[in-house]
Amino acid sequence: MADDRPARHAARRRWPLWAGVLALAGLVLLVIGLTVADGVAAWVEVIVAVVLLVTSYLVQAVARRAVLYGDRGDDRR
């Protein structure tokens, strides 16, 4: 089998970036939904913002787990 450590390492570096992008988008939508939007649009924006923030948290958790337990140097999984 080919060694895919560089590809895994590159993916691990992108996960926190995507988590940050999701969190930023969620916070912007949350602010717009709570201040500017009105009616149903506000509720939709707030719900989408909460989903984005939870998704960001989950991506961060996966990234932390991959960093902590990813490469042990042996084939245990």
Jmol script that loads the backbone (N, CA, C; Angstrom):
load data "model"
ATOM      1  N   MET A   1       0.842  -1.190   0.000  1.00  0.00           N
ATOM      2  CA  MET A   1       0.000   0.000   0.000  1.00  0.00           C
ATOM      3  C   MET A   1       0.880   1.244   0.000  1.00  0.00           C
ATOM      4  N   ALA A   2       0.395   2.266  -0.639  1.00  0.00           N
ATOM      5  CA  ALA A   2       1.123   3.524  -0.687  1.00  0.00           C
ATOM      6  C   ALA A   2       0.929   4.281   0.627  1.00  0.00           C
ATOM      7  N   ASP A   3       1.935   5.047   0.974  1.00  0.00           N
ATOM      8  CA  ASP A   3       1.870   5.834   2.197  1.00  0.00           C
ATOM      9  C   ASP A   3       1.086   7.112   1.918  1.00  0.00           C
ATOM     10  N   ASP A   4      -0.036   7.281   2.601  1.00  0.00           N
ATOM     11  CA  ASP A   4      -0.880   8.452   2.356  1.00  0.00           C
ATOM     12  C   ASP A   4      -0.798   9.460   3.491  1.00  0.00           C
ATOM     13  N   ARG A   5       0.304   9.490   4.218  1.00  0.00           N
ATOM     14  CA  ARG A   5       0.442  10.440   5.322  1.00  0.00           C
ATOM     15  C   ARG A   5       0.416  11.899   4.876  1.00  0.00           C
ATOM     16  N   PRO A   6       1.084  12.282   3.756  1.00  0.00           N
ATOM     17  CA  PRO A   6       0.978  13.698   3.351  1.00  0.00           C
ATOM     18  C   PRO A   6      -0.455  14.120   3.040  1.00  0.00           C
ATOM     19  N   ALA A   7      -1.235  13.252   2.431  1.00  0.00           N
ATOM     20  CA  ALA A   7      -2.629  13.595   2.136  1.00  0.00           C
ATOM     21  C   ALA A   7      -3.437  13.745   3.417  1.00  0.00           C
ATOM     22  N   ARG A   8      -3.205  12.857   4.372  1.00  0.00           N
ATOM     23  CA  ARG A   8      -3.912  12.973   5.664  1.00  0.00           C
ATOM     24  C   ARG A   8      -3.507  14.242   6.391  1.00  0.00           C
ATOM     25  N   HIS A   9      -2.218  14.558   6.334  1.00  0.00           N
ATOM     26  CA  HIS A   9      -1.730  15.757   7.014  1.00  0.00           C
ATOM     27  C   HIS A   9      -2.357  17.008   6.403  1.00  0.00           C
ATOM     28  N   ALA A  10      -2.459  17.053   5.086  1.00  0.00           N
ATOM     29  CA  ALA A  10      -3.075  18.202   4.417  1.00  0.00           C
ATOM     30  C   ALA A  10      -4.552  18.312   4.785  1.00  0.00           C
ATOM     31  N   ALA A  11      -5.232  17.185   4.870  1.00  0.00           N
ATOM     32  CA  ALA A  11      -6.644  17.208   5.253  1.00  0.00           C
ATOM     33  C   ALA A  11      -6.807  17.691   6.688  1.00  0.00           C
ATOM     34  N   ARG A  12      -5.913  17.277   7.563  1.00  0.00           N
ATOM     35  CA  ARG A  12      -5.992  17.718   8.962  1.00  0.00           C
ATOM     36  C   ARG A  12      -5.765  19.212   9.098  1.00  0.00           C
ATOM     37  N   ARG A  13      -4.937  19.776   8.212  1.00  0.00           N
ATOM     38  CA  ARG A  13      -4.715  21.216   8.267  1.00  0.00           C
ATOM     39  C   ARG A  13      -5.929  21.979   7.748  1.00  0.00           C
ATOM     40  N   ARG A  14      -6.714  21.384   6.852  1.00  0.00           N
ATOM     41  CA  ARG A  14      -7.891  22.066   6.293  1.00  0.00           C
ATOM     42  C   ARG A  14      -9.090  22.009   7.229  1.00  0.00           C
ATOM     43  N   TRP A  15      -9.196  20.995   8.069  1.00  0.00           N
ATOM     44  CA  TRP A  15     -10.365  20.869   8.941  1.00  0.00           C
ATOM     45  C   TRP A  15     -10.567  22.087   9.843  1.00  0.00           C
ATOM     46  N   PRO A  16      -9.539  22.579  10.532  1.00  0.00           N
ATOM     47  CA  PRO A  16      -9.771  23.786  11.351  1.00  0.00           C
ATOM     48  C   PRO A  16     -10.153  25.002  10.511  1.00  0.00           C
ATOM     49  N   LEU A  17      -9.622  25.084   9.292  1.00  0.00           N
ATOM     50  CA  LEU A  17      -9.994  26.191   8.412  1.00  0.00           C
ATOM     51  C   LEU A  17     -11.480  26.134   8.086  1.00  0.00           C
ATOM     52  N   TRP A  18     -11.975  24.963   7.716  1.00  0.00           N
ATOM     53  CA  TRP A  18     -13.404  24.818   7.406  1.00  0.00           C
ATOM     54  C   TRP A  18     -14.259  25.058   8.642  1.00  0.00           C
ATOM     55  N   ALA A  19     -13.780  24.621   9.799  1.00  0.00           N
ATOM     56  CA  ALA A  19     -14.533  24.875  11.034  1.00  0.00           C
ATOM     57  C   ALA A  19     -14.642  26.374  11.287  1.00  0.00           C
ATOM     58  N   GLY A  20     -13.568  27.102  11.037  1.00  0.00           N
ATOM     59  CA  GLY A  20     -13.591  28.553  11.212  1.00  0.00           C
ATOM     60  C   GLY A  20     -14.516  29.242  10.227  1.00  0.00           C
ATOM     61  N   VAL A  21     -14.498  28.788   8.989  1.00  0.00           N
ATOM     62  CA  VAL A  21     -15.384  29.363   7.970  1.00  0.00           C
ATOM     63  C   VAL A  21     -16.846  29.114   8.341  1.00  0.00           C
ATOM     64  N   LEU A  22     -17.152  27.886   8.769  1.00  0.00           N
ATOM     65  CA  LEU A  22     -18.530  27.578   9.175  1.00  0.00           C
ATOM     66  C   LEU A  22     -18.954  28.418  10.375  1.00  0.00           C
ATOM     67  N   ALA A  23     -18.060  28.575  11.348  1.00  0.00           N
ATOM     68  CA  ALA A  23     -18.388  29.360  12.536  1.00  0.00           C
ATOM     69  C   ALA A  23     -18.603  30.827  12.176  1.00  0.00           C
ATOM     70  N   LEU A  24     -17.755  31.359  11.310  1.00  0.00           N
ATOM     71  CA  LEU A  24     -17.907  32.755  10.907  1.00  0.00           C
ATOM     72  C   LEU A  24     -19.219  32.978  10.156  1.00  0.00           C
ATOM     73  N   ALA A  25     -19.534  32.080   9.238  1.00  0.00           N
ATOM     74  CA  ALA A  25     -20.794  32.190   8.507  1.00  0.00           C
ATOM     75  C   ALA A  25     -21.983  32.077   9.463  1.00  0.00           C
ATOM     76  N   GLY A  26     -21.895  31.167  10.423  1.00  0.00           N
ATOM     77  CA  GLY A  26     -22.967  31.015  11.400  1.00  0.00           C
ATOM     78  C   GLY A  26     -23.151  32.252  12.253  1.00  0.00           C
ATOM     79  N   LEU A  27     -22.043  32.843  12.686  1.00  0.00           N
ATOM     80  CA  LEU A  27     -22.152  34.048  13.506  1.00  0.00           C
ATOM     81  C   LEU A  27     -22.712  35.228  12.718  1.00  0.00           C
ATOM     82  N   VAL A  28     -22.298  35.364  11.464  1.00  0.00           N
ATOM     83  CA  VAL A  28     -22.834  36.456  10.634  1.00  0.00           C
ATOM     84  C   VAL A  28     -24.338  36.275  10.430  1.00  0.00           C
ATOM     85  N   LEU A  29     -24.759  35.052  10.108  1.00  0.00           N
ATOM     86  CA  LEU A  29     -26.197  34.814   9.939  1.00  0.00           C
ATOM     87  C   LEU A  29     -26.965  35.036  11.237  1.00  0.00           C
ATOM     88  N   LEU A  30     -26.363  34.659  12.353  1.00  0.00           N
ATOM     89  CA  LEU A  30     -27.026  34.855  13.642  1.00  0.00           C
ATOM     90  C   LEU A  30     -27.218  36.343  13.935  1.00  0.00           C
ATOM     91  N   VAL A  31     -26.199  37.135  13.681  1.00  0.00           N
ATOM     92  CA  VAL A  31     -26.311  38.577  13.919  1.00  0.00           C
ATOM     93  C   VAL A  31     -27.354  39.193  12.993  1.00  0.00           C
ATOM     94  N   ILE A  32     -27.316  38.809  11.723  1.00  0.00           N
ATOM     95  CA  ILE A  32     -28.307  39.349  10.773  1.00  0.00           C
ATOM     96  C   ILE A  32     -29.721  38.903  11.168  1.00  0.00           C
ATOM     97  N   GLY A  33     -29.858  37.630  11.554  1.00  0.00           N
ATOM     98  CA  GLY A  33     -31.172  37.119  11.920  1.00  0.00           C
ATOM     99  C   GLY A  33     -31.738  37.766  13.169  1.00  0.00           C
ATOM    100  N   LEU A  34     -30.859  38.147  14.094  1.00  0.00           N
ATOM    101  CA  LEU A  34     -31.340  38.744  15.342  1.00  0.00           C
ATOM    102  C   LEU A  34     -31.502  40.254  15.268  1.00  0.00           C
ATOM    103  N   THR A  35     -30.838  40.909  14.309  1.00  0.00           N
ATOM    104  CA  THR A  35     -30.899  42.371  14.284  1.00  0.00           C
ATOM    105  C   THR A  35     -31.647  42.928  13.078  1.00  0.00           C
ATOM    106  N   VAL A  36     -31.361  42.445  11.889  1.00  0.00           N
ATOM    107  CA  VAL A  36     -31.877  43.062  10.671  1.00  0.00           C
ATOM    108  C   VAL A  36     -33.137  42.372  10.153  1.00  0.00           C
ATOM    109  N   ALA A  37     -33.092  41.055  10.089  1.00  0.00           N
ATOM    110  CA  ALA A  37     -34.192  40.313   9.467  1.00  0.00           C
ATOM    111  C   ALA A  37     -35.453  40.397  10.324  1.00  0.00           C
ATOM    112  N   ASP A  38     -36.579  40.161   9.662  1.00  0.00           N
ATOM    113  CA  ASP A  38     -37.862  40.262  10.346  1.00  0.00           C
ATOM    114  C   ASP A  38     -38.751  39.094   9.930  1.00  0.00           C
ATOM    115  N   GLY A  39     -39.543  38.611  10.846  1.00  0.00           N
ATOM    116  CA  GLY A  39     -40.516  37.570  10.543  1.00  0.00           C
ATOM    117  C   GLY A  39     -39.904  36.207  10.335  1.00  0.00           C
ATOM    118  N   VAL A  40     -40.410  35.514   9.329  1.00  0.00           N
ATOM    119  CA  VAL A  40     -39.981  34.137   9.052  1.00  0.00           C
ATOM    120  C   VAL A  40     -38.525  34.096   8.622  1.00  0.00           C
ATOM    121  N   ALA A  41     -38.077  35.099   7.876  1.00  0.00           N
ATOM    122  CA  ALA A  41     -36.688  35.127   7.417  1.00  0.00           C
ATOM    123  C   ALA A  41     -35.718  35.134   8.606  1.00  0.00           C
ATOM    124  N   ALA A  42     -36.080  35.835   9.649  1.00  0.00           N
ATOM    125  CA  ALA A  42     -35.222  35.881  10.838  1.00  0.00           C
ATOM    126  C   ALA A  42     -35.116  34.502  11.479  1.00  0.00           C
ATOM    127  N   TRP A  43     -36.239  33.814  11.599  1.00  0.00           N
ATOM    128  CA  TRP A  43     -36.207  32.478  12.201  1.00  0.00           C
ATOM    129  C   TRP A  43     -35.408  31.503  11.359  1.00  0.00           C
ATOM    130  N   VAL A  44     -35.561  31.582  10.033  1.00  0.00           N
ATOM    131  CA  VAL A  44     -34.808  30.699   9.147  1.00  0.00           C
ATOM    132  C   VAL A  44     -33.320  30.976   9.272  1.00  0.00           C
ATOM    133  N   GLU A  45     -32.930  32.240   9.307  1.00  0.00           N
ATOM    134  CA  GLU A  45     -31.519  32.579   9.434  1.00  0.00           C
ATOM    135  C   GLU A  45     -30.951  32.122  10.768  1.00  0.00           C
ATOM    136  N   VAL A  46     -31.702  32.272  11.828  1.00  0.00           N
ATOM    137  CA  VAL A  46     -31.221  31.838  13.147  1.00  0.00           C
ATOM    138  C   VAL A  46     -31.066  30.319  13.188  1.00  0.00           C
ATOM    139  N   ILE A  47     -32.013  29.600  12.627  1.00  0.00           N
ATOM    140  CA  ILE A  47     -31.920  28.134  12.620  1.00  0.00           C
ATOM    141  C   ILE A  47     -30.730  27.671  11.785  1.00  0.00           C
ATOM    142  N   VAL A  48     -30.540  28.287  10.616  1.00  0.00           N
ATOM    143  CA  VAL A  48     -29.385  27.931   9.781  1.00  0.00           C
ATOM    144  C   VAL A  48     -28.089  28.287  10.497  1.00  0.00           C
ATOM    145  N   ALA A  49     -28.064  29.407  11.199  1.00  0.00           N
ATOM    146  CA  ALA A  49     -26.871  29.804  11.944  1.00  0.00           C
ATOM    147  C   ALA A  49     -26.543  28.797  13.032  1.00  0.00           C
ATOM    148  N   VAL A  50     -27.537  28.345  13.753  1.00  0.00           N
ATOM    149  CA  VAL A  50     -27.301  27.353  14.805  1.00  0.00           C
ATOM    150  C   VAL A  50     -26.790  26.043  14.209  1.00  0.00           C
ATOM    151  N   VAL A  51     -27.349  25.628  13.081  1.00  0.00           N
ATOM    152  CA  VAL A  51     -26.883  24.409  12.413  1.00  0.00           C
ATOM    153  C   VAL A  51     -25.425  24.567  11.986  1.00  0.00           C
ATOM    154  N   LEU A  52     -25.068  25.723  11.434  1.00  0.00           N
ATOM    155  CA  LEU A  52     -23.679  25.963  11.034  1.00  0.00           C
ATOM    156  C   LEU A  52     -22.736  25.957  12.232  1.00  0.00           C
ATOM    157  N   LEU A  53     -23.151  26.548  13.327  1.00  0.00           N
ATOM    158  CA  LEU A  53     -22.299  26.575  14.521  1.00  0.00           C
ATOM    159  C   LEU A  53     -22.111  25.174  15.106  1.00  0.00           C
ATOM    160  N   VAL A  54     -23.156  24.378  15.128  1.00  0.00           N
ATOM    161  CA  VAL A  54     -23.030  23.001  15.622  1.00  0.00           C
ATOM    162  C   VAL A  54     -22.144  22.182  14.687  1.00  0.00           C
ATOM    163  N   THR A  55     -22.309  22.370  13.389  1.00  0.00           N
ATOM    164  CA  THR A  55     -21.468  21.674  12.424  1.00  0.00           C
ATOM    165  C   THR A  55     -20.007  22.074  12.599  1.00  0.00           C
ATOM    166  N   SER A  56     -19.762  23.342  12.841  1.00  0.00           N
ATOM    167  CA  SER A  56     -18.397  23.810  13.083  1.00  0.00           C
ATOM    168  C   SER A  56     -17.801  23.133  14.310  1.00  0.00           C
ATOM    169  N   TYR A  57     -18.578  23.030  15.368  1.00  0.00           N
ATOM    170  CA  TYR A  57     -18.110  22.355  16.575  1.00  0.00           C
ATOM    171  C   TYR A  57     -17.779  20.891  16.296  1.00  0.00           C
ATOM    172  N   LEU A  58     -18.625  20.217  15.526  1.00  0.00           N
ATOM    173  CA  LEU A  58     -18.379  18.805  15.213  1.00  0.00           C
ATOM    174  C   LEU A  58     -17.126  18.628  14.354  1.00  0.00           C
ATOM    175  N   VAL A  59     -16.908  19.541  13.405  1.00  0.00           N
ATOM    176  CA  VAL A  59     -15.695  19.467  12.579  1.00  0.00           C
ATOM    177  C   VAL A  59     -14.459  19.682  13.441  1.00  0.00           C
ATOM    178  N   GLN A  60     -14.527  20.599  14.394  1.00  0.00           N
ATOM    179  CA  GLN A  60     -13.408  20.807  15.311  1.00  0.00           C
ATOM    180  C   GLN A  60     -13.153  19.566  16.154  1.00  0.00           C
ATOM    181  N   ALA A  61     -14.211  18.922  16.611  1.00  0.00           N
ATOM    182  CA  ALA A  61     -14.050  17.708  17.422  1.00  0.00           C
ATOM    183  C   ALA A  61     -13.408  16.592  16.609  1.00  0.00           C
ATOM    184  N   VAL A  62     -13.815  16.432  15.352  1.00  0.00           N
ATOM    185  CA  VAL A  62     -13.211  15.417  14.488  1.00  0.00           C
ATOM    186  C   VAL A  62     -11.734  15.738  14.253  1.00  0.00           C
ATOM    187  N   ALA A  63     -11.426  17.010  14.042  1.00  0.00           N
ATOM    188  CA  ALA A  63     -10.039  17.407  13.813  1.00  0.00           C
ATOM    189  C   ALA A  63      -9.185  17.132  15.054  1.00  0.00           C
ATOM    190  N   ARG A  64      -9.714  17.443  16.223  1.00  0.00           N
ATOM    191  CA  ARG A  64      -8.957  17.168  17.459  1.00  0.00           C
ATOM    192  C   ARG A  64      -8.734  15.678  17.636  1.00  0.00           C
ATOM    193  N   ARG A  65      -9.759  14.893  17.378  1.00  0.00           N
ATOM    194  CA  ARG A  65      -9.635  13.439  17.526  1.00  0.00           C
ATOM    195  C   ARG A  65      -8.605  12.881  16.530  1.00  0.00           C
ATOM    196  N   ALA A  66      -8.609  13.401  15.317  1.00  0.00           N
ATOM    197  CA  ALA A  66      -7.653  12.935  14.313  1.00  0.00           C
ATOM    198  C   ALA A  66      -6.227  13.291  14.704  1.00  0.00           C
ATOM    199  N   VAL A  67      -6.046  14.468  15.288  1.00  0.00           N
ATOM    200  CA  VAL A  67      -4.706  14.870  15.708  1.00  0.00           C
ATOM    201  C   VAL A  67      -4.243  14.031  16.897  1.00  0.00           C
ATOM    202  N   LEU A  68      -5.133  13.785  17.840  1.00  0.00           N
ATOM    203  CA  LEU A  68      -4.736  13.046  19.035  1.00  0.00           C
ATOM    204  C   LEU A  68      -4.550  11.556  18.791  1.00  0.00           C
ATOM    205  N   TYR A  69      -5.426  10.951  18.000  1.00  0.00           N
ATOM    206  CA  TYR A  69      -5.422   9.503  17.851  1.00  0.00           C
ATOM    207  C   TYR A  69      -5.136   9.024  16.434  1.00  0.00           C
ATOM    208  N   GLY A  70      -4.804   9.936  15.525  1.00  0.00           N
ATOM    209  CA  GLY A  70      -4.682   9.594  14.117  1.00  0.00           C
ATOM    210  C   GLY A  70      -3.534   8.662  13.788  1.00  0.00           C
ATOM    211  N   ASP A  71      -2.305   9.113  13.924  1.00  0.00           N
ATOM    212  CA  ASP A  71      -1.133   8.315  13.565  1.00  0.00           C
ATOM    213  C   ASP A  71      -0.442   7.832  14.824  1.00  0.00           C
ATOM    214  N   ARG A  72      -0.652   6.592  15.133  1.00  0.00           N
ATOM    215  CA  ARG A  72       0.022   6.001  16.278  1.00  0.00           C
ATOM    216  C   ARG A  72       1.317   5.302  15.870  1.00  0.00           C
ATOM    217  N   GLY A  73       1.510   5.135  14.579  1.00  0.00           N
ATOM    218  CA  GLY A  73       2.715   4.466  14.116  1.00  0.00           C
ATOM    219  C   GLY A  73       2.530   2.979  13.905  1.00  0.00           C
ATOM    220  N   ASP A  74       1.410   2.430  14.333  1.00  0.00           N
ATOM    221  CA  ASP A  74       1.129   1.013  14.098  1.00  0.00           C
ATOM    222  C   ASP A  74      -0.228   0.898  13.414  1.00  0.00           C
ATOM    223  N   ASP A  75      -0.681  -0.289  13.218  1.00  0.00           N
ATOM    224  CA  ASP A  75      -1.918  -0.509  12.470  1.00  0.00           C
ATOM    225  C   ASP A  75      -3.121  -0.791  13.363  1.00  0.00           C
ATOM    226  N   ARG A  76      -3.102  -0.343  14.604  1.00  0.00           N
ATOM    227  CA  ARG A  76      -4.262  -0.505  15.484  1.00  0.00           C
ATOM    228  C   ARG A  76      -5.340   0.477  15.096  1.00  0.00           C
ATOM    229  N   ARG A  77      -6.565   0.017  15.005  1.00  0.00           N
ATOM    230  CA  ARG A  77      -7.706   0.896  14.717  1.00  0.00           C
ATOM    231  C   ARG A  77      -8.942   0.312  15.292  1.00  0.00           C
TER     232      ARG A  77
END
end "model"
wireframe off; spacefill off
backbone 0.3
color backbone group
